[in-house]
Amino acid sequence: QVQLRESGGGLVQAGGSLRLSCAASGRTFRTYAMAWFRQAPGKEREFVAVIGWIDARTYYADSVKGRFTISRDNAKNTVYLQMNSLKPEDTAVYYCAADYKGVMLATTISSYDYWGQGTQVTVSS
């Protein structure tokens, strides 16, 4: 089992940057594909980015491609989401999620076994 805790959210102006972190408990972090999802008020939770556990391949939602970068540090049991050129429509609660030995770079909520509590990101115009 793994526990996830996000940090790094906050208020930023449009065009600014934030880096989110997700710290994981347990010694098997390297065997989990890790993803970020987000949920805006009144909307469904949506996929943002994922990084694989075998070769750290990445995949992004079209809405963030070229602006966000997902990375992981297995020595620190941490996954990051660097968010640049932020837009007001990026405002949401951001969640990290873990998929044990996920062979696909999954984009669906049901593929993930563990979730963090979320961190709020607010982008002002």
Phi, psi and chi 1 to 4 in degrees:
 res  aa     phi    psi   chi1   chi2   chi3   chi4
   1 GLN       -  151.0 -166.3  166.6    3.1      -
   2 VAL  -135.0  143.0   64.0      -      -      -
   3 GLN  -111.7  139.7  -66.7 -178.0  -34.4      -
   4 LEU  -120.8  139.5  -54.3  172.8      -      -
   5 ARG  -138.1  118.2 -176.1  172.4   64.2 -177.4
   6 GLU   -87.8  153.7  -56.6   94.2  -23.1      -
   7 SER  -154.5  167.3   62.2      -      -      -
   8 GLY   103.9   -4.4      -      -      -      -
   9 GLY   -70.6  171.6      -      -      -      -
  10 GLY   164.7 -166.8      -      -      -      -
  11 LEU  -104.1  131.3  173.4   64.2      -      -
  12 VAL  -143.8  151.3   63.9      -      -      -
  13 GLN   -79.4  155.0  -70.9 -172.0  -29.4      -
  14 ALA   -55.5  137.2      -      -      -      -
  15 GLY    92.1  -10.8      -      -      -      -
  16 GLY   -83.8 -173.7      -      -      -      -
  17 SER  -133.2  153.1  -61.7      -      -      -
  18 LEU  -144.4  152.8  -80.0  175.4      -      -
  19 ARG  -122.8  119.2 -171.8  175.6   81.6  153.2
  20 LEU   -91.5  146.5  -55.0 -176.8      -      -
  21 SER  -124.5  150.0  -60.5      -      -      -
  22 CYS  -135.1  110.3  173.7      -      -      -
  23 ALA   -93.6  133.5      -      -      -      -
  24 ALA  -114.0  142.5      -      -      -      -
  25 SER   -87.1  166.6   65.9      -      -      -
  26 GLY    91.8  161.6      -      -      -      -
  27 ARG   -99.0    3.3  -67.3  177.6  -71.1  179.9
  28 THR  -109.5   22.0   59.0      -      -      -
  29 PHE   -53.9  -38.3  173.3   76.7      -      -
  30 ARG   -66.4  -11.9   64.2  179.4   65.6 -110.5
  31 THR   -97.6    9.0   60.7      -      -      -
  32 TYR  -111.2  130.5  -73.7   83.9      -      -
  33 ALA   -71.5  139.0      -      -      -      -
  34 MET  -120.8  140.7  -60.5  -62.7  -62.8      -
  35 ALA  -137.8  162.3      -      -      -      -
  36 TRP  -118.4  135.1  -71.2   92.6      -      -
  37 PHE  -123.8  167.2  -73.8   73.9      -      -
  38 ARG  -145.4  155.4   66.3 -173.6 -178.5 -174.5
  39 GLN  -139.3  116.4 -172.4  166.2   16.3      -
  40 ALA   -88.5  157.9      -      -      -      -
  41 PRO   -56.3  129.7  -25.1   34.4      -      -
  42 GLY    76.5    5.8      -      -      -      -
  43 LYS  -121.7  163.7  -65.7 -172.3  176.3 -178.3
  44 GLU   -77.3  157.1  -66.1 -175.3   -9.0      -
  45 ARG   -67.4  136.5 -167.6  170.5  -61.4 -170.6
  46 GLU  -130.4  151.7   64.4  175.3    6.7      -
  47 PHE   -69.5  142.2  166.5   77.6      -      -
  48 VAL  -118.0  -54.8  174.6      -      -      -
  49 ALA  -161.9  155.1      -      -      -      -
  50 VAL  -142.5  149.7   58.6      -      -      -
  51 ILE  -131.5  132.6 -174.5  165.1      -      -
  52 GLY   -75.3  167.4      -      -      -      -
  53 TRP  -100.1  -17.6   68.0  -80.6      -      -
  54 ILE   -86.0  -52.6  -63.8  175.1      -      -
  55 ASP  -129.9   13.9   54.7    7.2      -      -
  56 ALA    58.5   31.5      -      -      -      -
  57 ARG   -64.4  152.8  -73.0  179.4  -58.9  137.9
  58 THR  -127.6  157.5   58.3      -      -      -
  59 TYR  -149.3  141.6 -178.0   74.5      -      -
  60 TYR  -129.0  151.8  -62.7   90.1      -      -
  61 ALA   -67.5  147.5      -      -      -      -
  62 ASP   -57.6  -33.5  -72.6  -16.8      -      -
  63 SER   -67.3  -18.2   58.5      -      -      -
  64 VAL  -119.3   -5.6  -53.3      -      -      -
  65 LYS   -58.8  132.2 -159.2  172.1  -63.3 -177.2
  66 GLY    87.9  -12.5      -      -      -      -
  67 ARG  -114.6  -34.6  -60.1 -172.2  -62.3  122.8
  68 PHE  -107.8  149.1  -69.8   10.9      -      -
  69 THR  -135.2  125.2  -58.0      -      -      -
  70 ILE   -98.9  141.4 -171.7  170.9      -      -
  71 SER  -149.7  166.7   60.9      -      -      -
  72 ARG  -141.4  150.2   66.3 -170.4  -61.7  159.8
  73 ASP  -126.2  100.1 -174.7  -23.2      -      -
  74 ASN   -66.6  -28.4  -71.4  -21.0      -      -
  75 ALA   -67.0  -27.4      -      -      -      -
  76 LYS  -104.5    3.4  -64.4 -177.5  178.2  179.7
  77 ASN    52.8   44.3  -80.2   13.3      -      -
  78 THR  -136.6  139.9  -58.6      -      -      -
  79 VAL  -116.5  145.0   62.7      -      -      -
  80 TYR  -121.3  156.2  -56.4   97.5      -      -
  81 LEU  -134.0  106.0 -174.3   67.9      -      -
  82 GLN   -86.4  122.2  177.1   66.6   43.6      -
  83 MET  -117.6  115.6  -55.5 -173.6  -64.9      -
  84 ASN  -115.5  164.0  -61.3  -31.8      -      -
  85 SER    49.4   48.2  -58.3      -      -      -
  86 LEU   -64.8  146.4  -78.0  161.0      -      -
  87 LYS  -121.3  156.4  -55.3  175.1 -178.3  179.6
  88 PRO   -55.6  -31.6  -29.1   36.4      -      -
  89 GLU   -73.2   -5.4   50.6  -96.5   43.7      -
  90 ASP   -83.2   -5.5  -66.4  -41.4      -      -
  91 THR   -62.3  124.7  -65.9      -      -      -
  92 ALA  -178.2  170.2      -      -      -      -
  93 VAL   -87.6  128.3  176.6      -      -      -
  94 TYR  -103.8  131.2  -77.4   71.0      -      -
  95 TYR  -119.2  140.8  -61.0   89.2      -      -
  96 CYS  -100.6  155.4   68.5      -      -      -
  97 ALA  -144.8  152.4      -      -      -      -
  98 ALA  -125.2  134.7      -      -      -      -
  99 ASP  -121.2  109.6  176.7   14.6      -      -
 100 TYR   -65.9  118.8  179.8   62.9      -      -
 101 LYS    48.8   39.2  -69.9 -170.4  175.0 -179.7
 102 GLY   -62.8  124.2      -      -      -      -
 103 VAL   -87.6  -17.6  -63.8      -      -      -
 104 MET  -109.2  154.3  -56.8  -75.1  -69.7      -
 105 LEU   -84.3   81.6  -64.4  179.2      -      -
 106 ALA   -70.6  144.5      -      -      -      -
 107 THR  -117.9    1.7   62.4      -      -      -
 108 THR  -102.4  144.8   56.6      -      -      -
 109 ILE   -57.7  -40.9  -67.0  171.1      -      -
 110 SER   -66.8  -14.4   60.2      -      -      -
 111 SER   -78.2  -13.4  -63.1      -      -      -
 112 TYR  -102.5  136.5  -70.5   86.2      -      -
 113 ASP   -89.6  -32.7  -53.4  -61.0      -      -
 114 TYR  -134.5  147.3  -57.8  101.1      -      -
 115 TRP  -135.7  148.2  -67.3   82.7      -      -
 116 GLY   -85.6 -179.6      -      -      -      -
 117 GLN   -85.6  -16.0  -66.7  -61.0  -53.2      -
 118 GLY    99.0  155.0      -      -      -      -
 119 THR  -137.4  135.9 -174.9      -      -      -
 120 GLN   -81.4  132.1  176.2   70.5   48.1      -
 121 VAL  -120.2  124.4  171.0      -      -      -
 122 THR  -124.3  124.8  -57.0      -      -      -
 123 VAL  -113.2  117.8 -175.8      -      -      -
 124 SER   -92.9  148.1   63.5      -      -      -
 125 SER   -90.0      -   56.6      -      -      -
